[in-house]
Amino acid sequence: MVLFNVFDTLGSKMDDEFKEDVILAFLPLSFSQFIMTFNINKMKTTLPELMNQLTVAEGIIKGHKSGSINVAEGSSGSKSKDQNSKKKGKKTSGT
């Protein structure tokens, strides 16, 4: 946003659609779902509305990342412990 203000001050004219395209082009890969949805729905927003939507999307993305990592670590670790304890129990009782 600051860069756009600098260009405006220098007299460069950029329409809001071009500014939206620039913002979307420089988002990290984690926003790919947001970008695809934004483009498919051909959403027309103001720049402040786009920034608000990106802020909400960022919160959702961060929430999904931490949740999925915890679930993946917890589920894989508990399976291996359960399998090892069952094997050890069978060996001990068989001898």
Summary of the structure (lengths in Angstrom):
residues: 95
radius of gyration: 24.5
end to end distance: 72.4
largest distance: 86.8
contacts: 186
relative contact order: 0.08
helix: 82%
strand: 0%
